[in-house]
Amino acid sequence: MRCYSLASSPEVDARLKVTVKRVEGGRASNWLNDQLKQGDRIDVLPPSGRFVLHESAGPLLLFAGGSGITPVISLVKSALAVTRRRIRLFYANRDADSIIFRRELAALAASHPERFELVHHLDAEAGFVDARRIGEQLPGFEQAHCYLCGPGPFMDEVEQTLRARGVAREHIFIERFVSLPDIGAPVVDLPSEAAVPKEILVHLEGRTHRVPYRRGQSLLQAARAAGLDAPFACEEGYCGSCAARCRQGTVVMAVNDVFEEEEVEEGWILTCQGHPTGPVCEISYDE
């Protein structure tokens, strides 16, 4: 299973579009580029819906690196179509030949010059993106919602700079792209003496359920074994479909490619990867 971002916008595009960059040794990316042909059909999951526009009258400050432009251009097209928000997109690439959606982005900027500012950064000409270059994008966008997608070091540098310049954590939205493992998610190996609950309290669709629990189960496995229609998709700790909030107790996750450290501290967990580590556990899907 692999997750790919939608580059299309439901407001302006009739068809779904993904952009799959070939990765050396990549099993899914090479198969899609080499084997998939017009007319083929493949089964897909619904979009996870996490990296989306949030309600605000304020501007948008977008940072994309390389193929990280894929979900970002979707946001640009949607924002231009259904809002009046000002948009600044900082797009970093190795060189001019590496720019994805070059013509489409130029056309959007040309047709919305009063609202959409496109800033290209080419490493071959200006060096790698640093805090100074990132900080130059902030004037006039101090209260913006900031969206980040790109290579890990690029996003880390952008996020750290934004936080250091006073941008609120709740105004920063990140999409990460990583390959999922081939076989199942790793299991948390708790010490044999560690306490686990005999049951967990689960809030789902306005109802409260007492769910039997046995050592080694993930919270999602326990909920589904009890007959609950708990949400899930990838079961690999990536998509966020199984997210819930821990109200009581402590939960450790084997894999977490969704929540930031602050969100974990607020109690957000991935139930497909979550294992209770104490005698009491209460979670809610209804947050």
ABEGO torsion letter per residue (X at the ends): XBBBBBABBAAABABBBBBBBBBBGBAAAAAAAAABBBGBBBBBBBBAGABBBBBBABBBBBBBBEAAAAAAAAAAAAAAAABABBBBBBBBBABAAABBGAAAAAAAAAABAAABBBBBBBAAAAEBBBAAAAAAAABGAAABBBBBBEBAAAAAAAAAAAAAAGBBAAABBBBBBBBBBABEBBBBBBBAABBBBABBBBBBGGBBBBBBBBBGBBAAAAAAAAGBBBBBBAGAGAAGAABBBBABEBBBBABBAABBAAAAAAGBBBAAABBBABABBBBBAAX
